[in-house]
Amino acid sequence: MTAPNTLPLVPAAEYLPPEPLQPDLASAAPYPIESLPALMRAGAQAIAYHVQAPLELAAQCVIGAAVYLAQTRVNAPHIHRPEGMPASMFQLTLADSGARKSECRRMAFKPIDEAEKEARQNHRQACKDITDFASGLDGKPLKKYLAENPLPVDPRTQYTDATFEPIAGAFIRGMAAASWDTDEGGQMLGGASLKADTRAATLGSLVKVNDDGSIERTRAGGNVEGSGFANHRRLSIHLLAQPVTVAEALSDPLLCGQGFLPRFLFASPASLAGSRFLTPDKLAEKAYADPRLQRYWARCEAIQATPTAIDPTTGEVNAPAMAMDADADEVWLGFYNEIEGEQATLGEYAGLKPFASRGAELARRLAAVLACFEGAQTIGFEIMLSACAIVRHS
């Protein structure tokens, strides 16, 4: 005889709904704008305000500009290598058409773009002066003149509509650093470089240059880009893209499994369309007169005026590794263990292991970038806390 069931009956309406085994990732946490250092934060807020664009989009562009400036001046601290690792970073921001990606990027990179434009104009003029003079010579005088007056090296560092081949070729020929920077990110992720039969090799090269700044290629003798190798180069990637143009790439097992996409710092802001109204007062405001932007641009220009760590003979970037103080070490260690633990079977990052496993390294790189922009000599508590918060959001 079985014992009677003595458990009280609970009405069905009182049962709580079951908890999901995986976290709800549909709604992202607010972007940690307060984590950015003061000048960068104010610059991003000013850009977002004047452009009427998502704050995440403006912040990613400001970080991209800071990465460009930092990658030839400092190295990020590495837990095993005393020389550190490149402070270069890969970034991808998803935003719909009309989100004003181009304008955010233009305002964030204004001092950098202007310096690049001036360098290219000076280069063209210098080449013209040499070729114009050489056109009046021939024979031995021409050979002697050209030997004594070689054409100056192309100062280009920014690539928009490109494939990896010419960038790698420029590195091998002596270019020290570059930024693959476009507001049409779908062209890069879905373009020729990552669609060809050689895309596995291309991805491997991109991962390698991100890890330690090295490039090596073996090509047929007739290949215009040629063969060769280069060490201590720097490549940052700053992509702004419409989600529909990169959807296939983001789910590509090779791009994830080979470690390419997991090296990116991501943002995917919600659209502001439908709320960007203008008033006469708003229309009369001039972004270029905003003290926040003026201070941000002035800081960019001040960094540009400082020496880079580029060897003029080899083109190698031999930058000092940014040190971390004891408090920063403690913050980073806690962050590392946090994301490591959340990769367990039921953890928050269980379905994002390739991405989460790169989080701690990205935090070190970003911390070096933020410290460089701030003019700090070491990475301290606040800067590392900021970097971890931004990477956690990614």
N, C-alpha and C positions, 0 to 999 in steps of 0.2 A: 504494500500500500504506500503510495507516495504521499509526502507531506503536502499540506495545502500551501498554496502560494500566498505568502503574507506580505508581499511587496505592494505598497499603495499604488493605485492606478493614477497616472498623470494624464490629464486631458491633452489631446493632440495639439491643441492650440498653444500649450505651454512649452512644447518642444522648441528648442532653439535650432535655427538652420545650421547644417553642417559647415564647419570651417573648410575652406578650400585647401588642398594639399600644397598648391603653389600660390605665391602672393599675387594680388591683383596688380598688374603692371599697366593697366589702361590709363591711369591718371598719374602723371609724373609729379614729383615733388617740385615746389617752386625753385627756380634757379637761385643758387646761393650768392647773389650779387654782392652781399655784404662781405663775402670772403675775399673779393678782389682787393688788392692794395688801393689806397685812397685815390691816387691819380688815375689808375686804370679804371676803377669803379666809377669815378666821376665822368671820365671820358665816355665809358659805355652808356651811362645814364643819359648824358647829353646827346649822344648819337641816337639812342632809342627815342628820346623826346622829340628831337627835331625831325627825324626821319619818320617818326610814328611807326616804329618797327618793334618786334618783340625784343625784350631785354636780353634774352639768351643769344639772339642773333648778333646784337651789337657787342656783347661780351666776348663771344667767340672770335669776332673780327679783331677786337682789341688784343686778345690773347695771341692771335695769329701774328699781329704786328710785333708784339713783344718777343715772340719766338724768333722771328726774322732777325731782330736786332741782337738777341742773346746768343744765337747759335755760333757766331764767329768770335764771341768774346768770353764765354764761359763754357765749362763742361758741367754736366750734372753729376752728383756724387753716385758712385756705384759701390755696392756692398763688398765687392771682391777686387775691383780694379782701382788702384790708387790714382791712376790718371783720369778716372771718371769715364763717362760716356757722353755722347753728343747730347746737347740740350735741344736738339731739333725735335719737333713733334709733328705728328699727323693729326689733322682735324677734319671733321665732317659735320656740317650743320644742314639739317633738312628743313626746308621752308617752301611753301607753295609759290607758284608763279604770282607775282604781284606783292610778295612779302617785303620787297625793297632790299633784297640781298645785296645788289650791286652798290646801292648808295651807302649802306652800312659799311661795306668793305672799303669803298672809296674814301669815306671820312676817316676810318680807322687807320688806313695806310697812307694818308695824304703826304706826310713828310718823306716816307719811304719812296713813294711813287715819284715825287718831285725830284728827289736825289737821283733816282734811276734814270729819269728822263734827261736830266742835266748831264749825267755821265755818258749817256748814249749820244747826246748831241755833241759833246766835246770829242768823243771818240770818232764820230763821223767827220768832224771838221779836221781832226788831226790826220786821219787817213787821207782825206781829200788834199790837204796841204802836201803830204808826201807824194801822192800819186800825180798831182799837178806838176810838181817840180820834176818828178822822174820822167814825165812825158816829154820833156825837152832834152832828155839825155839818151844816149845809146852806147852800146859797146862797153868798154871797160869803165868809163865814168858812171854809167848806169849801174853796173854791178857793184862798183865801189860805194855809190850813194845808197843803194838799197841795203847793202851789208851794214852800213853805218847808221841807217835810219829804218829799222824794221817797223812794220805796221804795229801799232799798239794792240795789246790784247783786248778783245771784246769785253767790256765791263758788265755785260748782261748778267743779271742774277734772278730775274723774274720770268717765269714761263706760264702762259695761260693756255693757249691752244697748242698743245705739244703731245708728243709721245715720249716714252722713257728713253728711246734710243739716242736722240740728239742730246738729251740731258746727260746721259752716261758718257757719250762721246766728248762733251764739253768738260766733264770732270777729268777724263783721261788726258785731255789736252791741256789741263792746268787750272780749270775753274775751281775755286775753293768751296763756294757755297751757292746754293740756289733755293728758290721757293717755287714750287709747283702750285700755282695759286689761281683759282678760277671760280667764277660764280655759275659755271655750267659744269658742275661736278659729274653729271651723268656722262659727259664726253670723256672724262678721264676713266671712271670706273667701268664704263661700257664701251670705251674706245678701242682703237687698234691694239694698243699695248696689252690690254687684258682680254682680248678676244682671239688673238692669234694662237697658232699652234705652240708658240714659244712662251705662252703666258706663265707657265709654271716657273720657267727660268727668270722671267721678268719679275714675278712676285718674289722669288728668292733674292734677286738683286736689290729690290726695294727694301726687303726685310733686313738684308745685310748692311746696306748703307745707313739704315736707321739704327741698327745695333751698334756698329763700330765705325761707320764712315768710310768703309772700303768698297771699291768697285773693281771688278775684274771681268774681262770679256776676251773670248777668243773667236775671231771672225775670219772669214776668207780674205785673202789679200786684196781683192777688188772692192771690198766693202768700204764705202766712203767714211764710215765712222771708225773703221779700223779696229785693231785689237790693242790690248794694253791693260794696265791696272793703275789704280790711284788709291792712296790711303789718306785717312784723316780729312775726308770731305764731309760736308754738311748739306742735308736736303730736308727741308720742311715741306709739308703738303697741307694746303688750306683750301678745302673744297666746300662750296655752297651749292646745294642741289635741291631740285624738286623731288619729293619722295617717289613719284611715279617713274622718274628717270633712273633711279638707282635700286628700285625694289628687287630686281632680279639679282643684281650684284650683292645686295645685303643678305640674300639667302643662298648665295653660291658657296657650296661646301669647300671649294678650293681656297677662296678668298678668306674664309674663316679658319679653315683647318691649317693652312700654311702660315697663319699668324699675321697676315697683312691687316685685315680689318680690326683684329683685337688691339692693334697698336694705335688706333685712332681715339681721339677725344671727341665724344659725340654730344650733340644737342639737337633737339627736335621740338622747337617751340610751337605753341598753338597760334593760329592765325589771328591777327587783329582786324582783318577785313570786316567792315560793317561798323567799326567804332572809331575810324580815323577821320573825324570831322574837323573842318577848318573854320576858324573865326577870323575876323579882320585883325584882331590882336595877334593871333597865332601866325597869320600870314606875314605880318610886319616883322616878326622876330627873325634875326639873322644868325644862323648857326655859327658862322665864322667869328661872330662877336661874342660868343658865349665864353666867359672866363674859364669854364671847366674844360672846354675843348682847347682853348689857347694854352692852358697849362699842360694838358696832355700832349699836344703837339710839340710844345717847347721841350718836354722831357724826351720825346722821341728824337728830336734834333740834337739834344745834348748827348744822348747815347751815340748817335751817329758820328758826333765829333770826336768821340774817344777812339783810341787805336783798336784795331782788330788784332786777333792773335794769328794772323795769316802769314806764313813764311812766303816772302815775295819770290823766292827762287823756286820752291817746290809747289806752292799753292796749298800746302798742308795747313790745317787749322790745329795749332798746338795750344789750345786754351787751358787755363788752370781749372782744376776741378773745384767747384764751390763746396766748401766744407759745411757740415751740419753740426750745430752745437748739441749739448746733451739733451736739452728740452725738445729740440726737433727730432732727435733720435727716438725719444720716448713716444712722441706723437706718431711718428711713422711706424714704429713697432706695433703700437696699438691698432693702427689702420691695417697693417699687413695681416695681423692675426684675425682682425674682424672679417676681412673679405675672404681670408682662407677658410675660416669656420663656416661662412655662409655659402661655401661651395659644396657643403655636404648634401646628401640626397634630398633633404627637405628644406635646405637653406634658401635664402633669398636669391642667391646667384647660382643655384643648382643647374639652371638651364642656360647659364651664360658663362660657363667655366673658362672657355678660351679668352673671353673679354675680362672677366674678373681676375684671372691669374696675372694679367698685365697691369692691374690697377696700381699696385705698389710702385712699380717702375715708373709708370706715368706720373705718379705723385712726386717722385724725386726729380724728374725732368721739369715738370711744371714749377716746382718749388725753386729750381735754379733760375728759370725764366723770370719768375716774379721777383726773386731777389736781385737779379741783374737790373730789372726795370726800376726797382726801388733804390738801386745804388748801394745795396747791402754787401758787406764783405763775407758774410756767412749766412746760412739758412737758419733762422731762429724759429722759436715756437709758433709765432703768429703766422709766418709765411708757410710753414709746413702744414699748419692747421687749415690754412686757406686752400693750399693745393689739394689736400685730402678731401675737403668738402666739394671741390669742383669735380674731382675725379669720381667721387662717390655719386654725384649727380649724373655724370656720364654713364 
